[in-house]
Amino acid sequence: MGIVRKVLGVLLLVVIGLAGTSPAAVAVTPVDIVVEDRAGVLDENTLVPAVQAIEFYQPTKVAVYTYNGSASANLNEEVLRSARAEHPEWISEDGQKWANGLFIFALDPVGRQVGTYMGENRKVSLEQREDIQNASKELLRDAQWTEGTIAGIQRGAELINQPWYRSTAFLVAAWTAVAAAVAGTATWLIVRWRTRVSSRKELARGDASYSNVSMDLQVTELNAGTIPEASRYGSTVLEKHRTFMAKYNTATGLANQVHALTPRALSRRQNLKLVRSYADAAAELDALDDVIADTNALLNRGSAWAPAWDRQLAPYRADLAAIEQMLSKHHAEGGSATAAALRSFRDQSHRDIERWTAELADGAITPETALDRLRDARTQLSELLKNHADTVIDGFAKNEKEAALMRREMESAQAGSKVKYGRTYEPSILGTVYPAYYFLSVPTFNSGFTTGVHSVSSARGGGGSTTGYGGTGGSFSGSGSSSSF
């Protein structure tokens, strides 16, 4: 570390000497923020405050635009069309450029494209536009739309109107002799900072779950003690409970370990892995104690059986509610026979749910029979989604190779890992009794479908930057481009 400090000290003197006569770079938060979330994927309560805190070198208006397009669509053309129709203030008076002082960040989550557009006094090179877009892509590929948008805007603020003495060209020229040391030091510092932030976030997640489990520990034991072992569902949940205290003790040990870590230790990647293990263990226990309570209430028809039953229906209701949006996507074959079968099943299912609930309330069916019916319905929905997946693949793929690629991505989504698809334990009785891949959900279908379309589009030669504004752009030549993620 002593060498690192000396190197940084020398570099600081170099920068002061070379940039001392240059005008100081100012820090200016956005003068205005406009969010047009047509795709409905952004959390504005998170996005707007984060963007408001980003500092630009010059007063800049930030516009965020999202819409659901397609991999084959021209995002540049769509942004220009929307600006002409609804935001003429985004365009210069002569209609040929983007307005001065403007920075637009655009996103198409369905077509998996991201674009950046600037006024003439804010424009950067094509390479820098790609840099801004690339800063967001890792998060966007993981469907973290809000976080990816923030990352892209942050990188844009770093590059737009960047003073010459902060440019890459200047740094390379001034620091050639110590470039390796600078790069190594900067990377080391950034990695440690990001690791520390991630560790603290995971620690907070773990503490929240662990606290809930600890407070409810006695109640959880009482609930487990009255679950009927003769029930197929009850016996399986009880099997999970038999390992509950062992897992709780493990989580306690992990809690003691992670809370003994110093702030400096939280910056180490091996300790981030440890903190994440603690958070995952605590979250699983937090979900399981809720399931134990619901199992006891529902199977014994206790006073809280109705809300417990509603929680069992929640994942199924969410799937049914998402069917129409899924079928409305580009390339989703919404007019096909398999789509009609899904819509018909959805309508019938709403009626079935009301009937099951009424029969359960009247005592006409047992809680176990109600769970059986719910399991069978979710299984039938899974089969209908698989049938529709075949329709979608047949409609989009041009040959068997592309069809195989799409099929592999969609099958991978259903059986895929939590790391890749962000899948978590479903806090329900069925989610506890059956493995995560047993039911195919609409979000999982969408994940596989989107990834499959992107993989095929990339294989066809997509992914590079597009700078044109399409057939409707006319003579418009504003600074901007888009690329796939």
ROMARRO-230840 format. One line per 3 residues: for each residue x, y, z of C-alpha. Coordinates in Angstrom, 3 decimals, padded with zeros to 6 digits. Layout:
<marlos>
X/Y/Z ~ ... $
</marlos>
This chain:
<marlos>
000.000/000.000/000.000 ~ 002.960/002.353/000.610 ~ 003.921/002.131/-003.055 $
000.357/002.779/-004.112 ~ 000.214/005.922/-001.979 ~ 003.471/007.188/-003.431 $
002.312/006.581/-006.989 ~ -000.960/008.364/-006.333 ~ 000.923/011.249/-004.742 $
003.107/011.664/-007.819 ~ 000.051/011.478/-010.072 ~ -001.714/014.128/-008.024 $
001.228/016.483/-008.511 ~ 001.203/015.765/-012.249 ~ -002.505/016.518/-012.516 $
-002.157/019.730/-010.505 ~ 000.721/020.848/-012.686 ~ -000.953/020.031/-015.986 $
-004.465/021.103/-015.135 ~ -003.739/023.978/-012.804 ~ -004.329/026.573/-015.488 $
-007.519/024.939/-016.752 ~ -010.979/026.065/-015.667 ~ -012.300/023.985/-012.783 $
-014.977/021.428/-013.600 ~ -018.286/022.351/-011.972 ~ -020.827/019.923/-010.573 $
-024.422/020.624/-011.641 ~ -027.410/018.423/-010.911 ~ -030.027/018.104/-013.698 $
-032.056/021.233/-014.358 ~ -035.067/019.046/-015.188 ~ -035.970/015.347/-015.288 $
-038.697/013.978/-017.556 ~ -039.721/010.314/-017.320 ~ -041.879/008.758/-020.059 $
-042.134/005.141/-018.893 ~ -044.396/003.724/-021.614 ~ -043.116/000.199/-020.916 $
-044.096/000.471/-017.260 ~ -040.841/-001.016/-015.988 ~ -039.303/001.813/-013.941 $
-039.639/002.557/-010.239 ~ -039.857/006.351/-010.375 ~ -039.668/006.620/-006.579 $
-036.140/005.211/-006.866 ~ -035.187/006.602/-010.267 ~ -035.990/010.300/-009.886 $
-034.163/010.926/-006.576 ~ -031.135/008.993/-007.855 ~ -030.977/011.032/-011.077 $
-031.551/014.269/-009.160 ~ -028.360/013.532/-007.219 ~ -026.205/012.886/-010.319 $
-023.787/015.704/-011.109 ~ -023.119/016.894/-014.680 ~ -020.390/019.255/-015.847 $
-022.936/021.623/-017.399 ~ -026.647/022.303/-016.716 ~ -028.423/019.406/-018.424 $
-032.023/018.321/-018.879 ~ -032.406/014.545/-018.523 ~ -035.204/012.680/-020.299 $
-035.900/008.966/-019.826 ~ -038.050/007.173/-022.400 ~ -039.127/003.512/-022.386 $
-041.471/001.556/-024.618 ~ -042.153/-002.077/-025.503 ~ -040.821/-002.613/-029.016 $
-039.033/-005.529/-030.636 ~ -035.527/-006.709/-031.429 ~ -036.045/-005.803/-035.084 $
-037.398/-002.291/-034.423 ~ -035.334/000.905/-034.695 ~ -035.217/002.468/-031.233 $
-033.745/005.700/-032.642 ~ -036.739/006.094/-034.931 ~ -039.187/005.427/-032.092 $
-037.575/008.024/-029.802 ~ -037.637/010.627/-032.588 ~ -041.269/009.799/-033.429 $
-042.295/010.200/-029.795 ~ -040.377/013.466/-029.445 ~ -041.997/014.952/-032.550 $
-045.476/013.920/-031.410 ~ -045.341/014.654/-027.686 ~ -042.161/016.521/-026.796 $
-041.285/019.002/-029.558 ~ -039.188/020.867/-026.969 ~ -036.695/017.976/-027.205 $
-035.911/019.006/-030.802 ~ -034.007/022.062/-032.030 ~ -035.895/024.954/-033.656 $
-034.795/023.908/-037.149 ~ -036.076/020.371/-036.503 ~ -032.773/018.764/-037.489 $
-031.063/018.135/-034.153 ~ -031.805/017.365/-030.539 ~ -032.304/020.468/-028.380 $
-029.284/022.019/-026.697 ~ -028.720/020.982/-023.094 ~ -030.666/017.718/-023.521 $
-029.625/014.139/-022.685 ~ -032.093/011.326/-023.469 ~ -031.699/007.793/-022.139 $
-034.023/005.350/-023.932 ~ -034.864/001.722/-023.183 ~ -036.820/-001.037/-024.908 $
-037.025/-003.949/-022.399 ~ -038.856/-006.240/-024.823 ~ -036.653/-005.626/-027.872 $
-033.669/-005.447/-025.489 ~ -032.273/-002.203/-026.877 ~ -030.803/000.848/-025.147 $
-030.197/004.258/-026.717 ~ -028.583/007.613/-025.869 ~ -029.264/010.971/-027.540 $
-027.822/014.458/-026.940 ~ -028.185/018.062/-027.964 ~ -025.359/019.524/-030.039 $
-023.738/021.179/-027.014 ~ -023.886/017.929/-025.041 ~ -022.942/015.386/-027.698 $
-020.112/012.889/-027.295 ~ -018.400/010.534/-029.736 ~ -019.966/007.274/-030.918 $
-017.440/005.373/-028.808 ~ -018.474/007.331/-025.734 ~ -022.168/006.748/-026.472 $
-021.399/003.036/-026.581 ~ -019.547/003.439/-023.281 ~ -022.647/004.996/-021.700 $
-024.873/002.224/-023.028 ~ -022.444/-000.493/-021.953 ~ -022.462/000.880/-018.403 $
-026.123/-000.100/-018.130 ~ -026.161/-003.423/-019.960 ~ -025.122/-005.814/-017.219 $
-027.988/-004.602/-015.042 ~ -030.442/-004.504/-017.956 ~ -029.621/-008.083/-018.931 $
-030.679/-009.022/-015.400 ~ -033.970/-007.104/-015.879 ~ -032.896/-004.455/-013.341 $
-034.449/-001.718/-015.446 ~ -034.352/001.113/-012.916 ~ -030.818/000.394/-011.721 $
-029.564/000.009/-015.299 ~ -031.101/003.337/-016.280 ~ -029.448/005.061/-013.330 $
-026.083/003.500/-014.208 ~ -026.349/004.691/-017.818 ~ -027.261/008.250/-016.822 $
-024.437/008.303/-014.275 ~ -021.933/007.289/-016.943 ~ -023.391/009.892/-019.296 $
-022.832/012.585/-016.668 ~ -019.195/011.502/-016.419 ~ -018.596/011.822/-020.180 $
-020.847/014.665/-021.389 ~ -018.888/017.959/-021.517 ~ -016.003/016.251/-019.767 $
-013.085/018.728/-019.317 ~ -010.118/017.949/-021.534 ~ -007.861/017.259/-018.580 $
-010.286/014.542/-017.412 ~ -010.560/012.901/-020.818 ~ -009.165/009.481/-021.528 $
-006.845/010.882/-024.183 ~ -005.287/013.332/-021.742 ~ -004.894/010.759/-018.995 $
-003.233/008.318/-021.361 ~ -000.841/010.987/-022.615 ~ -000.030/012.361/-019.146 $
000.224/009.110/-017.259 ~ 001.714/006.676/-019.735 ~ 004.601/005.808/-017.450 $
002.340/004.856/-014.566 ~ -000.771/003.691/-016.410 ~ -000.561/000.158/-015.114 $
-000.268/001.364/-011.523 ~ -003.183/003.769/-011.914 ~ -005.399/001.160/-013.547 $
-004.557/-001.413/-010.928 ~ -005.142/000.998/-008.060 ~ -008.405/002.353/-009.497 $
-009.746/-001.141/-010.150 ~ -008.783/-002.244/-006.658 ~ -010.479/000.755/-005.061 $
-013.650/000.423/-007.148 ~ -013.964/-003.306/-006.509 ~ -013.524/-002.825/-002.761 $
-016.047/000.022/-002.663 ~ -018.677/-001.905/-004.621 ~ -018.060/-005.013/-002.520 $
-018.501/-003.026/000.696 ~ -021.770/-001.503/-000.560 ~ -023.080/-004.928/-001.607 $
-022.045/-006.449/001.729 ~ -023.920/-003.796/003.695 ~ -027.017/-004.271/001.549 $
-026.946/-008.047/002.053 ~ -026.304/-007.596/005.772 ~ -029.403/-005.401/006.096 $
-031.464/-007.962/004.167 ~ -030.260/-010.768/006.398 ~ -030.845/-008.824/009.620 $
-034.428/-007.985/008.652 ~ -035.269/-011.636/007.949 ~ -033.369/-012.974/010.969 $
-035.146/-010.540/013.269 ~ -038.548/-011.656/011.969 ~ -037.679/-015.328/012.457 $
-036.306/-014.775/015.978 ~ -039.363/-012.839/017.146 ~ -041.732/-015.509/015.776 $
-039.690/-018.518/016.910 ~ -042.012/-019.594/019.720 ~ -045.128/-019.064/017.605 $
-043.560/-021.087/014.766 ~ -042.976/-024.016/017.129 ~ -046.566/-023.854/018.361 $
-047.892/-023.761/014.781 ~ -045.767/-026.737/013.760 ~ -046.973/-028.700/016.780 $
-050.570/-028.670/015.572 ~ -050.105/-029.336/011.845 ~ -051.843/-032.657/011.036 $
-049.196/-035.205/010.058 ~ -051.812/-037.320/008.268 ~ -052.153/-034.622/005.597 $
-049.912/-035.036/002.540 ~ -049.250/-031.305/002.566 ~ -048.895/-031.106/006.311 $
-046.417/-033.985/006.479 ~ -044.176/-032.423/003.831 ~ -044.186/-029.037/005.555 $
-043.380/-030.789/008.832 ~ -040.398/-032.452/007.165 ~ -039.114/-028.988/006.346 $
-039.782/-027.907/009.920 ~ -037.721/-030.741/011.381 ~ -034.626/-029.066/010.027 $
-035.846/-025.568/010.957 ~ -033.990/-025.266/014.269 ~ -030.792/-026.672/012.770 $
-030.992/-024.087/009.988 ~ -031.806/-021.379/012.533 ~ -028.725/-022.294/014.542 $
-026.654/-022.171/011.358 ~ -028.069/-018.745/010.551 ~ -027.273/-017.615/014.094 $
-023.669/-018.709/013.668 ~ -023.467/-016.851/010.367 ~ -025.017/-013.771/011.984 $
-022.337/-013.780/014.662 ~ -019.621/-014.137/012.023 ~ -020.783/-011.343/009.753 $
-021.449/-008.904/012.582 ~ -017.879/-009.434/013.774 ~ -016.551/-008.176/010.432 $
-014.998/-004.734/010.383 ~ -015.971/-002.180/007.695 ~ -012.640/-002.915/006.036 $
-013.333/-006.652/006.055 ~ -016.700/-006.050/004.374 ~ -014.747/-004.816/001.339 $
-013.375/-008.306/000.661 ~ -015.162/-010.506/-001.842 ~ -014.848/-013.666/000.248 $
-016.677/-011.890/003.048 ~ -019.392/-010.672/000.659 ~ -020.016/-014.342/-000.128 $
-020.293/-015.049/003.604 ~ -022.735/-012.169/004.192 ~ -024.834/-013.269/001.216 $
-024.995/-016.810/002.621 ~ -026.290/-015.376/005.887 ~ -028.916/-013.262/004.101 $
-030.103/-016.196/001.966 ~ -030.324/-018.518/004.981 ~ -032.295/-015.982/007.004 $
-034.638/-015.173/004.086 ~ -035.418/-018.868/003.549 ~ -036.267/-019.297/007.235 $
-038.416/-016.155/007.173 ~ -040.422/-017.558/004.261 ~ -040.686/-021.018/005.828 $
-042.072/-019.839/009.156 ~ -044.826/-018.016/007.264 ~ -045.649/-021.225/005.386 $
-045.746/-023.189/008.652 ~ -048.222/-020.671/010.060 ~ -050.383/-020.792/006.916 $
-050.321/-024.603/006.818 ~ -051.524/-024.787/010.412 ~ -054.238/-022.175/009.881 $
-055.537/-023.643/006.610 ~ -055.441/-027.380/007.325 ~ -056.994/-026.923/010.784 $
-059.423/-024.286/009.502 ~ -058.286/-021.894/012.204 ~ -059.484/-018.317/012.551 $
-056.874/-017.142/010.009 ~ -057.658/-019.755/007.355 ~ -059.117/-017.241/004.855 $
-056.033/-014.985/004.558 ~ -053.867/-018.115/004.565 ~ -055.852/-019.460/001.601 $
-055.546/-016.103/-000.170 ~ -051.755/-016.318/000.147 ~ -051.828/-019.762/-001.490 $
-053.837/-018.329/-004.383 ~ -051.606/-015.251/-004.791 ~ -048.942/-016.757/-007.132 $
-051.665/-018.265/-009.341 ~ -053.658/-015.042/-009.460 ~ -050.495/-013.134/-010.398 $
-049.919/-015.529/-013.301 ~ -053.479/-015.169/-014.544 ~ -053.270/-011.370/-014.351 $
-050.039/-011.347/-016.377 ~ -051.272/-013.480/-019.279 ~ -052.710/-010.655/-021.388 $
-049.599/-008.489/-021.102 ~ -047.485/-011.498/-022.065 ~ -049.613/-012.162/-025.148 $
-049.529/-008.513/-026.226 ~ -045.759/-008.478/-026.684 ~ -044.183/-008.371/-030.108 $
-043.560/-011.881/-031.506 ~ -045.727/-013.338/-028.687 ~ -048.263/-014.772/-031.208 $
-051.191/-013.249/-029.339 ~ -053.649/-014.212/-032.078 ~ -052.760/-017.913/-032.142 $
-054.865/-020.872/-031.038 ~ -052.589/-021.498/-028.044 ~ -053.044/-017.863/-026.988 $
-056.828/-018.293/-027.200 ~ -056.523/-021.410/-025.037 ~ -054.625/-019.410/-022.414 $
-057.229/-016.645/-022.374 ~ -060.068/-019.149/-022.083 ~ -058.281/-020.949/-019.259 $
-057.674/-017.635/-017.466 ~ -061.370/-016.698/-017.578 ~ -062.441/-020.139/-016.365 $
-059.831/-020.076/-013.611 ~ -061.218/-016.865/-012.131 ~ -064.595/-018.588/-011.822 $
-062.976/-021.713/-010.377 ~ -061.150/-019.724/-007.702 ~ -064.405/-018.159/-006.533 $
-066.098/-021.578/-006.453 ~ -063.256/-023.283/-004.551 ~ -063.200/-020.492/-001.981 $
-066.958/-020.641/-001.469 ~ -066.910/-024.444/-001.117 ~ -064.014/-024.224/001.298 $
-065.880/-021.665/003.400 ~ -069.023/-023.850/003.425 ~ -067.080/-026.977/004.326 $
-068.109/-028.667/001.075 ~ -064.449/-029.459/000.351 ~ -061.488/-029.984/002.650 $
-058.451/-027.689/002.643 ~ -056.421/-030.532/001.184 ~ -058.882/-030.903/-001.712 $
-058.667/-027.156/-002.328 ~ -054.862/-027.400/-002.480 ~ -055.148/-030.364/-004.855 $
-057.348/-028.331/-007.184 ~ -054.939/-025.411/-007.070 ~ -052.027/-027.730/-007.819 $
-053.863/-029.276/-010.784 ~ -054.804/-025.843/-012.150 ~ -051.222/-024.574/-011.943 $
-050.040/-027.766/-013.627 ~ -052.558/-027.239/-016.441 ~ -051.415/-023.626/-016.849 $
-047.828/-024.870/-017.096 ~ -048.800/-027.201/-019.929 ~ -050.665/-024.437/-021.770 $
-047.617/-022.172/-021.459 ~ -045.386/-024.917/-022.839 ~ -047.762/-025.350/-025.790 $
-047.679/-021.610/-026.420 ~ -043.883/-021.649/-026.208 ~ -043.883/-024.038/-029.171 $
-046.130/-021.616/-031.078 ~ -043.854/-018.662/-030.313 ~ -040.744/-020.594/-031.342 $
-042.343/-021.731/-034.609 ~ -043.360/-018.147/-035.363 ~ -040.020/-016.462/-034.666 $
-037.376/-019.025/-035.598 ~ -036.410/-019.189/-039.282 ~ -034.819/-022.628/-039.122 $
-034.331/-025.580/-036.811 ~ -031.063/-024.215/-035.439 ~ -032.790/-021.033/-034.271 $
-035.715/-023.052/-032.921 ~ -033.344/-025.230/-030.907 ~ -031.633/-022.138/-029.505 $
-034.931/-020.581/-028.413 ~ -036.170/-023.875/-026.977 ~ -032.949/-024.252/-024.986 $
-033.276/-020.735/-023.538 ~ -036.909/-021.265/-022.544 ~ -036.198/-024.636/-020.946 $
-033.217/-023.104/-019.160 ~ -035.450/-020.369/-017.748 ~ -037.741/-022.950/-016.140 $
-034.911/-025.037/-014.703 ~ -032.432/-022.159/-014.437 ~ -030.463/-021.088/-011.404 $
-031.387/-018.339/-008.965 ~ -028.191/-016.499/-009.908 ~ -029.167/-016.249/-013.584 $
-032.895/-015.652/-013.299 ~ -033.266/-014.195/-009.801 ~ -035.661/-016.960/-008.786 $
-036.414/-017.221/-005.084 ~ -038.254/-019.588/-002.781 ~ -042.023/-019.262/-003.214 $
-043.502/-018.667/000.255 ~ -046.542/-020.923/-000.197 ~ -047.551/-024.448/000.715 $
-047.286/-025.634/-002.899 ~ -043.970/-023.825/-003.250 ~ -042.697/-025.747/-000.229 $
-044.058/-029.162/-001.243 ~ -042.991/-028.987/-004.903 ~ -039.609/-027.929/-006.379 $
-039.245/-024.483/-007.982 ~ -039.245/-025.899/-011.514 ~ -042.478/-027.905/-011.035 $
-044.764/-025.073/-012.171 ~ -044.013/-022.881/-015.189 ~ -044.999/-019.323/-014.307 $
-045.711/-016.417/-016.641 ~ -042.644/-014.422/-015.437 ~ -040.446/-017.452/-016.113 $
-042.021/-017.831/-019.564 ~ -041.326/-014.146/-020.275 ~ -037.727/-014.465/-019.126 $
-037.059/-017.431/-021.402 ~ -038.935/-015.878/-024.312 ~ -037.065/-012.559/-024.084 $
-033.694/-014.261/-023.727 ~ -034.489/-016.616/-026.601 ~ -035.476/-013.788/-028.953 $
-032.353/-011.853/-028.004 ~ -030.087/-014.881/-028.519 ~ -031.541/-015.571/-031.950 $
-031.383/-011.895/-032.942 ~ -027.753/-011.710/-031.844 ~ -026.959/-014.845/-033.804 $
-028.459/-013.177/-036.879 ~ -025.896/-010.416/-036.552 ~ -027.546/-007.924/-034.183 $
-025.943/-006.175/-031.242 ~ -023.932/-003.402/-032.921 ~ -024.668/000.295/-032.655 $
-027.373/001.823/-034.853 ~ -027.139/005.549/-035.620 ~ -029.828/006.100/-038.284 $
-033.358/007.288/-037.597 ~ -035.168/005.007/-040.035 ~ -037.498/005.759/-042.881 $
-039.506/008.382/-040.982 ~ -036.462/010.281/-039.727 ~ -036.131/012.331/-042.872 $
-033.134/014.684/-042.730 ~ -032.895/014.557/-038.942 ~ -029.249/014.167/-037.880 $
-029.223/014.583/-034.124 ~ -026.452/012.951/-032.126 ~ -027.584/009.539/-030.933 $
-027.358/005.790/-031.284 ~ -028.756/002.555/-029.864 ~ -027.506/-000.976/-029.342 $
-028.740/-004.357/-028.097 ~ -028.083/-005.805/-024.644 $
</marlos>
